[in-house]
Amino acid sequence: MKKAVTSAHSCRRQGLASCLVLLLLAGSVLAAPQPGRRVWQRRTPPPADSLLATSLPADAAAQPPLRRPAAARLQELSQQHEFQYTDVTETPANPSLWDRLLSWIWDHLSRLLDTRGGHLVWNTLWYGLMGATLIFAVLKLLQVDITKVFGRAPRALPLAYEMGQENIHELNFADALAQAETAGNLRLAVRLGYLQLLKQLTDRDFIAWQPDKTNQTYLRELAASQPTARPAFAELTRQFEYAWYGELPVSAALYQRVRETQRQFGQQLSGAGRAAHLT
């Protein structure tokens, strides 16, 4: 009987121990995180910022004493151009009519240039100007006569010879002048009279005529050989260039005055030539 009671107590203790083991295992399984299951944890608040929480005293060493430059140095700096400032004048409250007109033009021009079309026009004008400048520079370097490139073609004149290729030593000036005057081509008559004077100057060794020389070259040669004749010949050269190259309309009265001046100069050359021959 005693053994049976002892065995019953032993079985009871073993059962309680088994139950405790099972409860511990079940608790560990439940406490472990399972996949797909959220685990809620209480987050601890972050620690407070120490710089915000406490204020540090100002560092006396970080504030150096202020020094003022010497009066002589300030005077020297004030006399330099970089430190001489000018006061900006304010816009007058009542601008003049001219100021308002300029302001209106500038405002409208600025608005126009801010558009897409305005940018296109501005770029076109800018590049066109640059291109024209480049072309002009190239033509100048190549020594091309710009008046022949961009000027209008000379008018066709009834000449018995090729214009620009005249040989003054082969021309019959009396017949050529008579034909030009009869045909009413007074500009051509002025030209022929001027060429006749060039021949007289060449015959008297006052100039050295060449087909490729300019009128200014003849003026310089005449100034060196016969200085007193240069002013009158300069005036005749101006008249010829106005009538021929400038295409100045030559009336009958104007032609008579020019032709008479040419005759007087030719007579002076004849007298100067005889005087030079006698000396």
Buried (B, 14 or more C-beta within 10 A) or exposed (E): EEEEEEEEEEEEEEEEEEEEEEEEEEEEEEEEEEEEEEEEEEEEEEEEEEEEEEEEEEEEEEEEEEEEEEEEEEEEEEEEEEEEEEEEEEEEEEEEEEEEEEEEEEEEEEEEEEEEEBEEEEEEEEEEEEEEEEEEEEBEEEEEEEEEEEEEEEEEEEBEEEEEEBEBEEBEBEEBBEBBBEEEBBBBBBBBBBBBBBBBBBBBEBBEBEEEEEBEBBBEBBBEBBEEBBEBBBEBBEBBBBBBEEEBEBEEEBBEEBBEBBEEBBEBBEEBBEEEEEE
